[in-house]
Amino acid sequence: MKLDILAFAAHPDDVELSASGTLLHYAAQGKKIGIIDLTEGELGTRGSVEDRYAESAVAGKLMGLTVRKNLNMGDGFFEINEENKRKIVEQIRLHQPEIVLANCLSDRHPDHGRGGKIVSDACFLAGLRKIETIVDGVSLAPHRPRLVLHYIQDHYAHPDIVMDVTPYMEQKIEVVKAYRSQFFDPNSTEPTTPISGEEFFQFLKGRMMQYGRPIGVDYAEGFTVTRILGTKDLFDLV
């Protein structure tokens, strides 16, 4: 199925934390959106693989996803190699997205940087016609997304572009809370982590406020790019 936006995540909940406001915005416009999780998040301190699948299904429904798939590459240990690049190339060619969202290129968790880099590489490779991809006996046509945006995660990064998500801020928080095993639960007996405290939601809102302020909105999500962005109309810029 052709998608308008395909977001990739090293772990289930990466996209929800950093870019779900953007996805909610476009889902409300009728755009077709999907998420590909590279790993099952099986090394996470809290919860289980089964929890993560159940929670990601709930989050996907809240975001109006058309597609969600897990490539099960191996949390913490997946490598930037040909085998994994080909898995991502296959998803890009299957869904032919106009825009790809990917992890940031450097962050506290090493999977995030590797995830961002391998997806960026695969977006380029997916456009090379001499790389063959066959699914169910059918050869998939080359496809290169026209835009790859890296969403900003734990560490602060100066964004190259910010997206106004003010109307969707509360919905975003509900999407994040779908991951009940990972975030604040006063009844949980699991170990405390940097994201399991109630104050973490204040951090999320504060980060969105920080990115929204320069463009005069309440809340925004930030992205970086590795190429120059252009516009055909300066009056579209805010």
PADREN-134829 format. One record per residue (C-alpha): chain; residue in one letter; residue number from 1; y, z, x. Coordinates in steps of 0.02 Angstrom, whole numbers, plus 50000, padded with zeros to 5 digits. Example, Ala and Ser with C-alpha at 12.3 -4.5 7.8 and 13.67 -1.06 7.14 Angstrom:
2
A | A | 1 | 49775 | 50390 | 50615
A | S | 2 | 49947 | 50357 | 50684
# end
This chain:
238
A | M | 1 | 50000 | 50000 | 50000
A | K | 2 | 50171 | 49952 | 50066
A | L | 3 | 50286 | 50101 | 50090
A | D | 4 | 50474 | 50111 | 50112
A | I | 5 | 50465 | 50265 | 50225
A | L | 6 | 50317 | 50329 | 50324
A | A | 7 | 50337 | 50499 | 50407
A | F | 8 | 50223 | 50560 | 50545
A | A | 9 | 50193 | 50742 | 50590
A | A | 10 | 50100 | 50825 | 50732
A | H | 11 | 50056 | 50964 | 50609
A | P | 12 | 50054 | 50982 | 50421
A | D | 13 | 50224 | 51059 | 50376
A | D | 14 | 50323 | 50977 | 50519
A | V | 15 | 50398 | 50847 | 50403
A | E | 16 | 50426 | 50973 | 50264
A | L | 17 | 50526 | 51088 | 50379
A | S | 18 | 50635 | 50954 | 50457
A | A | 19 | 50648 | 50803 | 50344
A | S | 20 | 50586 | 50843 | 50168
A | G | 21 | 50764 | 50842 | 50099
A | T | 22 | 50780 | 50662 | 50156
A | L | 23 | 50613 | 50616 | 50078
A | L | 24 | 50660 | 50701 | 49915
A | H | 25 | 50821 | 50600 | 49911
A | Y | 26 | 50731 | 50434 | 49927
A | A | 27 | 50588 | 50483 | 49813
A | A | 28 | 50719 | 50516 | 49679
A | Q | 29 | 50777 | 50336 | 49705
A | G | 30 | 50603 | 50270 | 49674
A | K | 31 | 50560 | 50233 | 49855
A | K | 32 | 50377 | 50239 | 49905
A | I | 33 | 50347 | 50371 | 50037
A | G | 34 | 50198 | 50431 | 50138
A | I | 35 | 50156 | 50561 | 50269
A | I | 36 | 50027 | 50544 | 50407
A | D | 37 | 49979 | 50709 | 50490
A | L | 38 | 49911 | 50686 | 50665
A | T | 39 | 49814 | 50851 | 50668
A | E | 40 | 49748 | 50980 | 50547
A | G | 41 | 49851 | 51120 | 50625
A | E | 42 | 49688 | 51210 | 50660
A | L | 43 | 49758 | 51313 | 50804
A | G | 44 | 49893 | 51394 | 50697
A | T | 45 | 49898 | 51584 | 50707
A | R | 46 | 49895 | 51605 | 50518
A | G | 47 | 49789 | 51525 | 50385
A | S | 48 | 49645 | 51403 | 50400
A | V | 49 | 49616 | 51216 | 50399
A | E | 50 | 49565 | 51230 | 50218
A | D | 51 | 49728 | 51319 | 50179
A | R | 52 | 49829 | 51183 | 50265
A | Y | 53 | 49746 | 51043 | 50167
A | A | 54 | 49773 | 51133 | 50002
A | E | 55 | 49953 | 51175 | 50045
A | S | 56 | 49995 | 51000 | 50107
A | A | 57 | 49927 | 50929 | 49944
A | V | 58 | 50044 | 51042 | 49845
A | A | 59 | 50192 | 50998 | 49957
A | G | 60 | 50153 | 50813 | 49942
A | K | 61 | 50153 | 50824 | 49753
A | L | 62 | 50321 | 50914 | 49756
A | M | 63 | 50393 | 50775 | 49865
A | G | 64 | 50321 | 50635 | 49759
A | L | 65 | 50218 | 50560 | 49900
A | T | 66 | 50121 | 50400 | 49871
A | V | 67 | 50009 | 50425 | 50023
A | R | 68 | 49955 | 50570 | 50133
A | K | 69 | 49822 | 50558 | 50267
A | N | 70 | 49765 | 50664 | 50414
A | L | 71 | 49708 | 50578 | 50575
A | N | 72 | 49626 | 50736 | 50643
A | M | 73 | 49674 | 50703 | 50824
A | G | 74 | 49652 | 50883 | 50881
A | D | 75 | 49786 | 51016 | 50870
A | G | 76 | 49857 | 51064 | 51040
A | F | 77 | 49752 | 50941 | 51139
A | F | 78 | 49780 | 50765 | 51071
A | E | 79 | 49828 | 50641 | 51205
A | I | 80 | 49943 | 50492 | 51216
A | N | 81 | 49804 | 50366 | 51244
A | E | 82 | 49745 | 50198 | 51179
A | E | 83 | 49625 | 50270 | 51050
A | N | 84 | 49758 | 50377 | 50967
A | K | 85 | 49891 | 50242 | 50977
A | R | 86 | 49775 | 50122 | 50887
A | K | 87 | 49748 | 50248 | 50747
A | I | 88 | 49935 | 50255 | 50719
A | V | 89 | 49956 | 50066 | 50736
A | E | 90 | 49826 | 50047 | 50598
A | Q | 91 | 49927 | 50159 | 50480
A | I | 92 | 50088 | 50066 | 50518
A | R | 93 | 50007 | 49898 | 50484
A | L | 94 | 49921 | 49961 | 50327
A | H | 95 | 50081 | 50028 | 50250
A | Q | 96 | 50215 | 49915 | 50329
A | P | 97 | 50357 | 50041 | 50317
A | E | 98 | 50538 | 49992 | 50339
A | I | 99 | 50579 | 50162 | 50413
A | V | 100 | 50470 | 50281 | 50513
A | L | 101 | 50510 | 50466 | 50537
A | A | 102 | 50429 | 50552 | 50687
A | N | 103 | 50430 | 50718 | 50778
A | C | 104 | 50570 | 50758 | 50899
A | L | 105 | 50543 | 50701 | 51078
A | S | 106 | 50561 | 50876 | 51153
A | D | 107 | 50532 | 51045 | 51072
A | R | 108 | 50458 | 51219 | 51087
A | H | 109 | 50284 | 51160 | 51035
A | P | 110 | 50217 | 51029 | 51158
A | D | 111 | 50129 | 50936 | 51017
A | H | 112 | 50297 | 50892 | 50943
A | G | 113 | 50358 | 50796 | 51094
A | R | 114 | 50191 | 50709 | 51116
A | G | 115 | 50186 | 50669 | 50931
A | G | 116 | 50359 | 50592 | 50935
A | K | 117 | 50320 | 50489 | 51090
A | I | 118 | 50152 | 50422 | 51031
A | V | 119 | 50222 | 50370 | 50862
A | S | 120 | 50371 | 50285 | 50946
A | D | 121 | 50253 | 50190 | 51061
A | A | 122 | 50139 | 50141 | 50917
A | C | 123 | 50286 | 50074 | 50815
A | F | 124 | 50321 | 49951 | 50955
A | L | 125 | 50138 | 49906 | 50983
A | A | 126 | 50110 | 49877 | 50797
A | G | 127 | 50224 | 49725 | 50809
A | L | 128 | 50123 | 49639 | 50947
A | R | 129 | 50017 | 49501 | 50870
A | K | 130 | 49887 | 49502 | 51011
A | I | 131 | 49835 | 49680 | 50967
A | E | 132 | 49700 | 49659 | 50835
A | T | 133 | 49675 | 49786 | 50696
A | I | 134 | 49530 | 49761 | 50576
A | V | 135 | 49503 | 49872 | 50423
A | D | 136 | 49358 | 49840 | 50304
A | G | 137 | 49332 | 49670 | 50382
A | V | 138 | 49514 | 49619 | 50358
A | S | 139 | 49631 | 49585 | 50503
A | L | 140 | 49797 | 49674 | 50476
A | A | 141 | 49958 | 49579 | 50508
A | P | 142 | 50077 | 49641 | 50644
A | H | 143 | 50219 | 49747 | 50580
A | R | 144 | 50359 | 49836 | 50673
A | P | 145 | 50469 | 49958 | 50575
A | R | 146 | 50652 | 49916 | 50587
A | L | 147 | 50704 | 50097 | 50616
A | V | 148 | 50621 | 50248 | 50697
A | L | 149 | 50709 | 50415 | 50672
A | H | 150 | 50655 | 50575 | 50761
A | Y | 151 | 50684 | 50728 | 50653
A | I | 152 | 50751 | 50884 | 50740
A | Q | 153 | 50637 | 51036 | 50740
A | D | 154 | 50642 | 51209 | 50819
A | H | 155 | 50755 | 51179 | 50968
A | Y | 156 | 50933 | 51124 | 50932
A | A | 157 | 50973 | 50942 | 50971
A | H | 158 | 51135 | 50850 | 50945
A | P | 159 | 51096 | 50727 | 50805
A | D | 160 | 51137 | 50542 | 50816
A | I | 161 | 51140 | 50532 | 50627
A | V | 162 | 51138 | 50661 | 50487
A | M | 163 | 51080 | 50640 | 50308
A | D | 164 | 51166 | 50731 | 50165
A | V | 165 | 51029 | 50827 | 50074
A | T | 166 | 51140 | 50949 | 49978
A | P | 167 | 51069 | 50907 | 49805
A | Y | 168 | 50892 | 50938 | 49869
A | M | 169 | 50912 | 51096 | 49972
A | E | 170 | 50830 | 51213 | 49846
A | Q | 171 | 50689 | 51090 | 49816
A | K | 172 | 50662 | 51078 | 50003
A | I | 173 | 50641 | 51266 | 50016
A | E | 174 | 50511 | 51261 | 49878
A | V | 175 | 50419 | 51122 | 49970
A | V | 176 | 50415 | 51227 | 50129
A | K | 177 | 50355 | 51379 | 50031
A | A | 178 | 50205 | 51277 | 49974
A | Y | 179 | 50134 | 51325 | 50145
A | R | 180 | 50101 | 51503 | 50088
A | S | 181 | 49988 | 51544 | 50234
A | Q | 182 | 50123 | 51499 | 50361
A | F | 183 | 50283 | 51572 | 50292
A | F | 184 | 50346 | 51736 | 50221
A | D | 185 | 50225 | 51829 | 50109
A | P | 186 | 50258 | 52016 | 50088
A | N | 187 | 50074 | 52043 | 50046
A | S | 188 | 50004 | 51951 | 50196
A | T | 189 | 49900 | 52048 | 50322
A | E | 190 | 49900 | 51907 | 50449
A | P | 191 | 49991 | 51916 | 50618
A | T | 192 | 50179 | 51896 | 50624
A | T | 193 | 50241 | 51731 | 50697
A | P | 194 | 50414 | 51660 | 50736
A | I | 195 | 50414 | 51572 | 50566
A | S | 196 | 50330 | 51701 | 50454
A | G | 197 | 50479 | 51816 | 50427
A | E | 198 | 50591 | 51809 | 50274
A | E | 199 | 50740 | 51774 | 50387
A | F | 200 | 50665 | 51607 | 50437
A | F | 201 | 50728 | 51530 | 50276
A | Q | 202 | 50903 | 51585 | 50324
A | F | 203 | 50879 | 51491 | 50488
A | L | 204 | 50827 | 51333 | 50395
A | K | 205 | 50980 | 51341 | 50282
A | G | 206 | 51093 | 51382 | 50430
A | R | 207 | 51030 | 51231 | 50527
A | M | 208 | 51061 | 51118 | 50378
A | M | 209 | 51235 | 51192 | 50356
A | Q | 210 | 51270 | 51162 | 50541
A | Y | 211 | 51225 | 50978 | 50524
A | G | 212 | 51316 | 50959 | 50359
A | R | 213 | 51483 | 51031 | 50413
A | P | 214 | 51541 | 50886 | 50525
A | I | 215 | 51524 | 50762 | 50381
A | G | 216 | 51598 | 50879 | 50250
A | V | 217 | 51441 | 50919 | 50152
A | D | 218 | 51350 | 51083 | 50123
A | Y | 219 | 51179 | 51037 | 50192
A | A | 220 | 51111 | 50896 | 50300
A | E | 221 | 50960 | 50852 | 50405
A | G | 222 | 50981 | 50783 | 50580
A | F | 223 | 50893 | 50642 | 50671
A | T | 224 | 50898 | 50565 | 50843
A | V | 225 | 50866 | 50384 | 50891
A | T | 226 | 50822 | 50295 | 51053
A | R | 227 | 50924 | 50139 | 51020
A | I | 228 | 51100 | 50094 | 50964
A | L | 229 | 51128 | 50100 | 50776
A | G | 230 | 51238 | 49973 | 50692
A | T | 231 | 51322 | 49946 | 50524
A | K | 232 | 51388 | 49794 | 50433
A | D | 233 | 51522 | 49896 | 50345
A | L | 234 | 51623 | 50035 | 50427
A | F | 235 | 51671 | 50098 | 50254
A | D | 236 | 51490 | 50152 | 50227
A | L | 237 | 51508 | 50282 | 50364
A | V | 238 | 51557 | 50461 | 50323
# end
